[in-house]
Amino acid sequence: MNILLILAYVLLFLAGAFLLYMAFRTDDRRFIYLSVAFYVIFPVLVTLRLPTSISPEAKQLYDAVEALPDSSTVLLTFDYYPSTLAETEPMSRAALKHLFRKNCKVLTMTTVPLGGPSIAERVTREIAGQYGKIYGIDYVNLGYKANYVAVLKGMGSSIEAIYPTDNSGTPLSQIPMMKHIENYSNIDFIFAVSDNAIVDYWISIVHAQYGKRVGAGVTAVSAPQYFAYLDAGQLAGMLGGMKGAAEYEMLVKQPGSAVKGMTAQSLVHLFIVFSVIAGNATYLAKRKRRGGEKA
C-alpha cells in the first residue's frame, strides 16, 4: 500500500468523522446523507480498492473455466434485465475476458426480451475489440427467442432449428463459427449469468438431460437458493451478486466496476455501523448528563 493510498484512507476517515460530528451536533440528518454520498463517490474518483477475499464457489467456477482446453466452445448467457446491470454485467465482462484470453469460441444468447439482446451485443463487441476477436469467427450472438423451456430443449437437437439467424439477422449457415456447432454436443461449458430463475432450467434441462457442465452468476438475493446445487455437484461454481463479480474480476486479474462498487459499498456499510455505535453512545451520554442535572 503506497503513501498516497494511506493518505486517501486517512482523508476518508477524517471527512466522515467530521460529517458525522456535524450531524450529531446540529441534529441535521442531511449531514448523514452527505456522508453516504461522500463514501460512495470518493472511492470511485480516487480508485480506492479494499482487499477482496475469494469465496470457494467463485474459485470453483474460475477453476472450471480455466481447466477448459484453449479454443473450447462456451455458451455465455445474458439472462438479465437492465435493472440488475450493476451486479450482473460485471460478471459477463469478466467471463468474456477470461474466455477470450483462453481463445475460446463464445456463443451468446438470452432468454430475456427486455434489453437482453442489446446488452449482449454491446458487451461482447466491446470486450471482443479489446482482444482482437472477430465476429462470426470467434464469437456469435444468437439473440432472443421466446418460450425458454422449448428453446433450451430444442437446442439439444439443433441450434439452427431454434435460431435460424443470429441477432443481426444473418443466417447461421453463413457464419463460419456455426458450421462446427450443431447442438449441445459441440458446446464444452455453459456460463449462465442471470437475475431470475432460468438457472434452474439450465440445470434441470441442459445439465441433467445433456450432461453439460453449468456455471452461474446470479444476483445476491437469489444466490442462497443455488448452494444446494453446488453441494450436489450440479453447478460447477457460482458468483453471487456484486461481491461475486468482484471476486471473478480479481481472479482474472481484470479489476473493474464491481471491485470499485464493492469498495464503495463496504465503506458505506462500515460508516453505517460506526454511525449506529456513535449515535447510541451520544444518546447514552446525553441521558446520563440529564440524569445528573436532575439530581
C-alpha positions in Angstrom: 0.0 0.0 0.0 1.6 3.3 -1.1 1.7 6.6 0.8 -1.0 8.2 -1.4 -3.4 5.4 -0.7 -2.8 5.7 3.0 -3.4 9.4 2.8 -6.6 8.8 0.9 -7.9 6.5 3.6 -6.9 9.0 6.3 -8.8 11.7 4.4 -11.8 9.4 4.1 -11.9 8.8 7.9 -11.4 12.4 8.9 -14.1 13.7 6.4 -16.6 11.0 7.5 -15.9 11.7 11.2 -16.4 15.5 10.7 -19.7 15.0 8.8 -20.9 12.6 11.5 -19.9 15.1 14.2 -21.9 17.8 12.4 -24.9 15.6 12.1 -24.9 14.9 15.9 -24.1 18.5 16.8 -26.8 20.1 14.6 -29.4 17.2 14.7 -29.5 17.7 10.9 -29.9 14.3 9.1 -28.7 15.9 5.8 -25.2 15.5 7.1 -25.8 11.7 7.2 -27.0 11.7 3.6 -23.9 13.8 2.6 -21.6 11.3 4.4 -23.1 8.4 2.5 -22.8 10.2 -0.8 -19.2 11.1 0.0 -18.3 7.4 0.8 -19.9 6.3 -2.5 -18.4 8.9 -4.7 -14.9 9.4 -3.3 -13.6 5.8 -3.7 -14.6 5.8 -7.3 -12.9 9.1 -8.1 -9.6 8.2 -6.5 -9.9 4.4 -7.4 -9.6 3.1 -3.9 -9.6 -0.7 -3.6 -10.2 -2.7 -0.4 -8.9 -6.2 -0.2 -11.2 -8.8 -1.8 -11.5 -12.3 -0.3 -12.3 -15.0 -2.8 -15.2 -17.3 -1.9 -14.9 -21.1 -2.6 -17.8 -21.1 -5.1 -16.2 -18.3 -7.2 -12.8 -20.0 -7.2 -14.6 -23.2 -8.2 -16.2 -21.5 -11.2 -12.9 -19.9 -12.2 -11.1 -23.2 -12.0 -13.8 -24.9 -14.1 -13.3 -22.4 -16.9 -9.6 -22.3 -16.5 -9.5 -26.1 -16.9 -11.2 -25.9 -20.3 -8.8 -26.6 -23.2 -7.9 -23.5 -25.1 -10.3 -22.9 -28.1 -13.2 -24.6 -26.4 -16.7 -23.5 -27.2 -18.6 -21.9 -24.4 -22.2 -20.7 -24.3 -22.5 -17.5 -22.3 -26.0 -16.3 -21.4 -27.2 -12.8 -20.8 -30.3 -13.7 -18.9 -30.8 -10.5 -17.0 -32.7 -7.2 -17.2 -31.2 -3.7 -17.2 -32.4 -3.2 -13.6 -29.7 -5.5 -12.3 -26.8 -4.4 -14.5 -24.7 -3.3 -11.5 -24.5 -6.9 -10.3 -24.7 -8.9 -13.5 -22.9 -7.0 -16.3 -19.5 -7.1 -14.5 -19.9 -10.9 -14.3 -20.4 -11.1 -18.1 -17.5 -8.8 -18.8 -15.1 -10.7 -16.5 -16.3 -14.0 -18.0 -15.7 -12.7 -21.6 -12.2 -11.5 -20.7 -11.4 -14.9 -19.2 -12.8 -16.8 -22.2 -11.2 -14.6 -24.9 -7.9 -14.8 -23.0 -8.2 -18.6 -23.5 -9.1 -18.2 -27.1 -12.5 -19.8 -26.5 -15.2 -19.6 -29.1 -18.1 -17.8 -27.4 -21.7 -18.3 -28.2 -24.1 -15.8 -26.5 -27.9 -15.8 -26.1 -30.6 -14.5 -23.8 -34.0 -15.6 -22.6 -34.8 -12.0 -21.6 -36.6 -9.9 -24.2 -36.2 -6.5 -22.5 -32.6 -5.4 -23.0 -31.0 -8.8 -23.1 -30.1 -8.9 -26.9 -28.8 -5.3 -26.9 -26.8 -5.8 -23.7 -25.2 -9.0 -25.1 -24.4 -7.2 -28.4 -22.9 -4.1 -26.7 -20.8 -6.0 -24.1 -19.5 -8.8 -26.4 -18.4 -6.3 -29.2 -16.7 -4.1 -26.7 -14.7 -6.8 -25.0 -14.0 -8.6 -28.3 -12.5 -5.4 -29.6 -10.1 -5.3 -26.7 -8.9 -8.8 -27.5 -8.9 -8.5 -31.3 -11.7 -11.1 -31.7 -13.7 -11.2 -35.0 -17.5 -11.6 -35.1 -18.6 -14.8 -36.8 -15.2 -16.4 -36.3 -14.5 -16.0 -32.5 -18.0 -15.2 -31.2 -21.6 -15.1 -32.2 -24.7 -13.5 -30.6 -27.8 -15.6 -31.2 -30.1 -13.0 -29.5 -33.5 -13.8 -28.0 -36.2 -16.4 -28.6 -39.5 -16.7 -26.7 -40.5 -19.8 -24.7 -37.3 -20.5 -22.9 -38.1 -24.1 -22.0 -38.7 -25.0 -25.6 -35.6 -23.1 -26.6 -33.4 -24.9 -24.1 -34.8 -28.3 -25.1 -34.7 -27.6 -28.8 -31.1 -26.6 -28.8 -30.2 -30.1 -27.7 -31.2 -31.3 -31.1 -30.4 -28.3 -33.3 -29.4 -24.8 -32.5 -30.1 -23.7 -36.1 -33.6 -25.0 -35.8 -34.3 -22.7 -32.9 -32.1 -19.8 -34.1 -32.2 -19.8 -37.9 -30.4 -16.4 -37.8 -28.2 -14.5 -35.3 -29.2 -11.4 -33.5 -28.5 -9.3 -36.6 -30.5 -11.5 -39.0 -27.6 -13.3 -40.6 -28.4 -17.0 -41.3 -26.4 -19.3 -39.1 -25.4 -21.3 -42.2 -23.4 -18.3 -43.4 -21.5 -17.8 -40.1 -18.1 -19.7 -40.2 -18.1 -20.4 -36.4 -21.5 -22.0 -36.5 -20.5 -24.6 -39.1 -19.0 -26.6 -36.3 -21.7 -26.0 -33.7 -24.8 -28.1 -34.2 -26.1 -28.6 -30.7 -25.0 -29.1 -27.0 -22.7 -31.9 -28.0 -20.4 -29.2 -29.6 -20.5 -26.9 -26.5 -18.0 -27.6 -23.8 -19.3 -25.4 -21.0 -22.3 -23.2 -20.2 -21.8 -20.0 -18.2 -25.3 -18.6 -17.2 -25.4 -15.1 -15.9 -29.0 -14.4 -14.7 -31.2 -12.3 -12.4 -34.1 -14.8 -12.5 -34.9 -18.5 -12.1 -33.7 -19.5 -15.6 -30.6 -21.0 -14.0 -32.9 -23.8 -12.5 -33.8 -24.8 -16.1 -30.2 -24.7 -17.3 -29.5 -27.2 -14.5 -32.7 -29.4 -14.8 -32.8 -29.5 -18.6 -29.3 -28.9 -20.0 -27.1 -30.3 -17.2 -29.4 -33.2 -16.2 -30.5 -34.3 -19.7 -27.5 -33.5 -21.8 -24.7 -33.7 -19.3 -23.3 -30.2 -19.9 -21.4 -28.5 -17.1 -23.1 -25.3 -16.0 -21.6 -22.4 -14.0 -23.7 -19.5 -12.9 -23.6 -15.8 -12.0 -26.7 -14.7 -10.1 -27.9 -11.7 -8.1 -27.1 -11.6 -4.3 -30.7 -12.0 -3.4 -31.1 -15.3 -5.3 -27.6 -16.8 -4.6 -28.6 -18.7 -1.4 -31.0 -21.0 -3.2 -28.2 -22.3 -5.5 -25.9 -23.6 -2.8 -27.8 -26.9 -2.8 -27.0 -27.3 -6.5 -23.3 -26.6 -5.7 -23.3 -29.2 -2.9 -24.9 -31.7 -5.2 -22.3 -31.1 -8.0 -25.0 -29.8 -10.4 -23.3 -26.4 -10.6 -19.6 -26.1 -11.5 -19.4 -22.9 -9.5 -21.2 -19.7 -8.7 -20.8 -15.9 -8.5 -23.2 -14.2 -6.1 -24.1 -10.5 -6.6 -21.6 -7.7 -6.9 -19.3 -9.5 -4.4 -19.1 -12.5 -6.7 -18.5 -10.3 -9.7 -15.6 -8.5 -7.9 -14.1 -11.9 -6.9 -14.1 -13.0 -10.6 -12.6 -9.7 -11.7 -9.8 -10.3 -9.2 -9.4 -13.9 -10.3 -9.0 -13.0 -13.9 -6.7 -10.0 -12.9 -9.0 -7.5 -14.5 -10.5 -5.4 -11.7 -13.4 -3.3 -13.0 -16.7 -1.7 -11.9 -17.6 -4.5 -9.4 -14.3 -4.0 -7.5 -15.0 -0.3 -7.3 -18.6 -0.8 -6.4 -17.6 -3.2 -3.6 -15.2 -0.7 -2.1 -17.9 2.0 -2.0 -20.4 -0.5 -0.6 -18.1 -1.7 2.1 -17.2 1.8 3.2 -20.8 2.8 3.4 -21.6 -0.3 5.5 -18.7 0.5 7.8 -19.9 4.1 8.1 -23.4 2.9 9.0 -22.1 0.6 11.7 -19.9 3.3 13.1 -22.9 5.8 13.0 -25.1 3.4 14.9 -22.4 2.9 17.6 -21.7 6.7 17.7 -25.4 7.5 17.9 -26.1 5.2 20.8 -23.0 6.4 22.6 -24.2 10.0 22.2 -27.7 9.2 23.3 -26.4 7.4 26.5 -24.1 10.3 27.2 -26.9 12.8 26.9 -29.2 10.7 29.1 -26.6 10.4 31.7 -26.0 14.2 31.7 -29.7 14.9 32.0 -29.9 12.5 34.9 -27.0 14.3 36.7 -28.6 17.7 36.2 -31.9 16.5 37.7 -30.1 15.1 40.7 
